[in-house]
Amino acid sequence: MADVTCSRCGQTREGFERPPFPGPIGARVVQEICRQCWADWGKQQTMLINHYGLDVMDPQARSFLMRNMSAFLFKTGAEADIDTSKQGTISH
């Protein structure tokens, strides 16, 4: 595996041989994100799914997760906070 200087954490760490996610975002992850930050995103994604009670088959929920993934990994836009007053909804 090639090392990558991660755009999220700024460290040079182990990267990916193949995209861990399909499409252009997966290609960008290979170029810019280390395995540790990808694993951190997996934990954050699980928290978002569980906290908001997301159905990942729902297009609105997938869009919400994609926006948050982009914000988390590439620092584009604002991430959703885990707001317990909004549990069960993805409105924020």
Backbone hydrogen bonds in HBPLUS format (Angstrom, degrees):
<---DONOR---> <-ACCEPTOR-->    atom                        ^
c    i                          cat <-CA-CA->   ^        H-A-AA   ^      H-
h    n   atom  resd res      DA  || num        DHA   H-A  angle D-A-AA Bond
n    s   type  num  typ     dist DA aas  dist angle  dist       angle   num
A0015-GLY N   A0002-ALA O   2.89 MM  13  5.69 147.6  2.00 149.0 155.2     1
A0004-VAL N   A0013-ARG O   2.75 MM   9  5.61 157.8  1.80 163.0 168.7     2
A0013-ARG N   A0004-VAL O   2.98 MM   9  5.61 153.2  2.05 156.9 151.4     3
A0006-CYS N   A0011-GLN O   2.87 MM   5  5.59 159.2  1.91 159.8 152.8     4
A0010-GLY N   A0006-CYS O   2.82 MM   4  4.98 135.9  2.02 126.9 139.4     5
A0007-SER N   A0032-GLU O   2.74 MM  25  5.47 157.4  1.79 158.7 164.4     6
A0035-ARG N   A0014-GLU O   2.89 MM  21  6.00 165.1  1.92 166.7 165.2     7
A0027-ALA N   A0023-GLY O   3.21 MM   4  6.61 153.6  2.28 148.5 156.1     8
A0028-ARG N   A0024-PRO O   2.94 MM   4  6.19 151.5  2.02 144.6 152.7     9
A0029-VAL N   A0025-ILE O   2.86 MM   4  6.14 149.0  1.95 147.9 156.7    10
A0030-VAL N   A0026-GLY O   3.11 MM   4  6.41 156.3  2.17 147.2 152.1    11
A0031-GLN N   A0027-ALA O   3.26 MM   4  6.55 151.5  2.35 142.0 148.9    12
A0032-GLU N   A0028-ARG O   2.89 MM   4  5.97 146.7  2.00 151.1 160.4    13
A0033-ILE N   A0029-VAL O   2.87 MM   4  4.90 160.9  1.91 140.5 141.6    14
A0038-TRP N   A0034-CYS O   3.09 MM   4  6.38 153.2  2.16 149.1 157.3    15
A0039-ALA N   A0035-ARG O   2.90 MM   4  6.14 153.8  1.97 148.3 155.3    16
A0040-ASP N   A0036-GLN O   2.88 MM   4  6.20 150.4  1.97 144.4 153.3    17
A0041-TRP N   A0037-CYS O   2.91 MM   4  6.19 147.9  2.01 141.5 149.8    18
A0042-GLY N   A0038-TRP O   3.02 MM   4  6.39 150.9  2.10 143.9 151.7    19
A0043-LYS N   A0039-ALA O   3.15 MM   4  6.55 150.9  2.24 147.9 154.3    20
A0044-GLN N   A0040-ASP O   3.01 MM   4  6.31 159.6  2.05 148.2 154.2    21
A0045-GLN N   A0041-TRP O   2.71 MM   4  5.91 162.8  1.74 160.8 165.4    22
A0046-THR N   A0042-GLY O   3.05 MM   4  6.21 158.2  2.10 142.0 147.4    23
A0047-MET N   A0043-LYS O   3.02 MM   4  6.31 155.9  2.08 146.4 152.9    24
A0048-LEU N   A0044-GLN O   2.92 MM   4  6.24 158.6  1.97 151.7 157.4    25
A0049-ILE N   A0045-GLN O   2.89 MM   4  6.14 165.9  1.91 156.2 159.7    26
A0050-ASN N   A0046-THR O   2.93 MM   4  6.07 169.8  1.94 152.2 155.3    27
A0051-HIS N   A0047-MET O   2.78 MM   4  5.76 163.3  1.81 149.9 155.8    28
A0052-TYR N   A0048-LEU O   2.99 MM   4  5.88 169.4  2.00 148.1 151.6    29
A0053-GLY N   A0049-ILE O   2.92 MM   4  5.56 113.0  2.38 131.3 145.7    30
A0054-LEU N   A0049-ILE O   2.96 MM   5  4.83 147.1  2.07 133.9 141.9    31
A0058-ASP N   A0055-ASP O   2.85 MM   3  5.52 163.3  1.87 124.8 130.4    32
A0061-ALA N   A0058-ASP O   3.04 MM   3  5.27 118.5  2.43 104.0 118.7    33
A0062-ARG N   A0058-ASP O   2.99 MM   4  6.35 159.1  2.04 157.1 163.7    34
A0063-SER N   A0059-PRO O   2.92 MM   4  6.08 157.8  1.97 146.6 152.7    35
A0064-PHE N   A0060-GLN O   2.98 MM   4  6.17 155.8  2.03 143.3 150.0    36
A0065-LEU N   A0061-ALA O   2.94 MM   4  6.23 156.6  2.00 148.8 154.7    37
A0066-MET N   A0062-ARG O   2.86 MM   4  6.10 154.8  1.92 149.5 156.7    38
A0067-ARG N   A0063-SER O   2.97 MM   4  6.21 161.7  2.01 152.3 156.4    39
A0068-ASN N   A0064-PHE O   3.08 MM   4  6.28 156.9  2.13 144.1 150.7    40
A0069-MET N   A0065-LEU O   2.76 MM   4  5.95 149.4  1.85 147.1 156.1    41
A0070-SER N   A0066-MET O   2.98 MM   4  6.16 165.4  2.01 151.0 154.1    42
A0071-ALA N   A0067-ARG O   2.99 MM   4  6.20 159.4  2.03 144.9 151.0    43
A0072-PHE N   A0068-ASN O   2.80 MM   4  5.88 157.3  1.85 145.8 152.4    44
A0073-LEU N   A0069-MET O   2.86 MM   4  5.92 175.4  1.86 157.0 158.5    45
A0074-PHE N   A0070-SER O   2.87 MM   4  5.37 149.3  1.97 135.8 146.0    46
A0075-LYS N   A0071-ALA O   3.05 MM   4  4.42 125.9  2.36 112.5 118.2    47
A0083-ASP N   A0081-ASP O   3.01 MM   2  5.60 111.7  2.49 110.8  93.6    48
A0086-LYS N   A0083-ASP O   3.01 MM   3  5.71 163.9  2.03 122.1 127.3    49
A0089-THR N   A0086-LYS O   3.16 MM   3  5.80 145.0  2.29 146.7 144.5    50
